[in-house]
Amino acid sequence: MNTFTAKAWPIFNQAILDYHVHDNVDQPIANPYQAGTIEADLYRKCWIDTVQWHFEDIIRDPHIDPAEALTLKRRIDKSNQDRTDLVETIDSYFYTLYSGITPKEGATINTESPAWAVDRLSILALKIYHMREQTERKDADADHIERCQQKLNVLLEQHTDLSTAIDQLLDDIAAGRKWMKVYKQMKMYNDPSTNPVLYKEQ
């Protein structure tokens, strides 16, 4: 079926596989999709998530040098902001796509925008990739493999459920049964004019 999630899922997995060719948080992205397309945005979204996944692994090293940890924390903050900005870009794509739809009487708004649901799908692709890795480890015991296989089964079920929910939401918006707004996240701690630690230094 030609649904949005059926398009997004292989793009997410392509980004994850491409990253793991070198598995290095410093490697540059080589986005195979044309700039300005939703496909390019989806690839970049999952690439950001994948790099940040590994940032989060590294910073939990109990032997990490404190100075390196601080530098990495700054990179995680930047990654989070890039992720948020890109989610808003994807929401703008949906908003434009459905701008000609007149909501029906009684149409409702969803608790989260389509792009934030797509954000969860991208992260779910990462969870599935890394949980499947755990089920294939040769240095782990049978109990570990079994526990991870059970978790993987749940994640795969979640993939089906979340994909269905996203596609249903988009169908509802397209049919006027739901309507969407794009809210900027307005994160205050990254803004030197709203973070008191930053603006008191000025």
N, C-alpha and C positions, 0 to 999 in steps of 0.2 A: 504494500500500500504506500502511496506517495504522500506520506505525512511529514510534518516538520521534523519530528524526532527521528523518523527513518532516514532523513537527510543528515541530521546533526550527529547521530550516533557514530557512523563510520568516520566522520571528520574528527570527532573527539578521539577515537581510537587511533586514527592515523597520527595525530599530534603526539599521543602518548608513545606510540611505537617509534616515531621519528626521534623523540627526545632520548629514548633509551638506547638508541644506536651508540651514542657516546656517553650518556648518563652523566652529564656534567652541567652544573647549574650556571656555568659561565659561557656555555656554547650559545652562539647567536641563533635566533629563530630563522628558519628558511621556509617561510610561508608559501606553499605551492599554489595558493589561490589568488586571483586577481584582487588587487587592493580596492577597497570600497564595496566589495560584495559581502553578503551575509556569510558566505562560506569562509571568506578570509577572516571575518570577525569571529566565527565559531572556532576556527583553527587557533587563532591567537588567544582566544579565551581559554581553551584547554591547555595551551602551551604555558600560559601564565600560571594556571592551576597546578600543572605538573612540576614546574620549577619550584613553586612555593611548597608543594608537597615535600620536596627534597630539602628545601631550606628548613622546614619544620623538623625533618629527621636530623639534620646536621646540628641544629641548635640545641638538641636534646642530648648531645654527646656530653657525658659528665666530666670529660677531661678537656673540653673546649677552652681555649684561652679567653679570658674575660673581654679583652679588647676585640678579639675576633667575634665574640658573641654579640657585642654592641654593634659592630659593623653589620653583622648579619641581621640583627633586629631592625636596623634602618632599612636594609634591603627588603625585609618582610613587610615593613610599613609601606614602602614604595610599591611593592607588589600588590598589597591589599588595595591601595588607591587605584592602581592600574586596572585591577579586576573590577572594582566598583564603576570606574569610568566606562569600561567596556560593556558591562551589563547595561548601563544607561544607554549606550550606543545601540545595543541590540534591542532594547525596549523602544527606542526611537524608530528603529526599522519596523517593528510591529505596529507602532502608533501610526506611522505613515501608511503602512500596508492596509490598515483598517480604517483610515481616516474618512473614507466615503461611506461607511456603514452608519446608518441611523439606528441607535438603540431602540428596541421595542419598549412599549409601555411595560413597566415592571422589571426592566432589565436590572441586573445587579452587578456590583463590582466585586472582583475577587480579592482575597486577602493578600495575595502577592501578585506582582506583575508577571507576565509571561517570561521575561528575561531572567527574573530571579529564580523561577522554576527551572529554566534552562541551565542556570548556574548550578543548581543542585544536580542536574543530570550530568554535567561535565565532571563534577567531583565524584559522582557515583561511578562514572567510567574509570576513574583513577582507583577507587576503592576495589572495584572488581579486578582490575589489572593486578594490583598488588596483593589482593587476597588470593588470587589464582597462583601467583608466584609462591605464596606460602604453602599451597597444597602440593607444589612440585619440588619442594626442598628435599635434597638428599641427606642433609645433615640434621634433620629434625625427626623426632620420634613419631610413632604412629598416632599417639594421642593428640599431638599438635596438629598433624595432618588432618585428622578427623574433625577436630574443633574448627579448623580453618575451612574445611569443606562445608561444614554446616553453615558457617557464616557466609561463605560464598553463595550457597543456595539461597539464603535470605536476600543477599544483594541482587542476585539475578531475578528473584521475584519482585524486588523493589524496582528494578529496571523496567519490568513489564508494567507495573502499576503506575510509576511516575510518568513513563512515556504516554500511557493511556490518558492520564490526567491532564498532561500538557496539551496533547492533541485535542482532547475534549474541550479544554478551555479555549483554545484557538478556534475551534469549530463554533463554540458558543459566541465568541466575539464576532466572528464572521457572519453569524446568523442574527446578530443583534440581541441575543439573549443575555449577554454580558457586555460590559463596556470597560475600557481601561483608561487609566491616567498614567502619566510618567512623572513620578516624584523623584527629584534629585535627593541623594542621600544626605547631603549637607553635613558631612563629617567635620566636626569642629576642631579635633585635635591636630589635623594636618594644616589648618588655616592659621597663619600667624596673626590674623586679626581677631580670632575667636578663642585661641588657646592662651590662657592667661600666663603660662610659663613663657610663651614666645613673645606676646605683645608687651610684657613687662620688661623684656630685655631691649626693646626698641627705644 
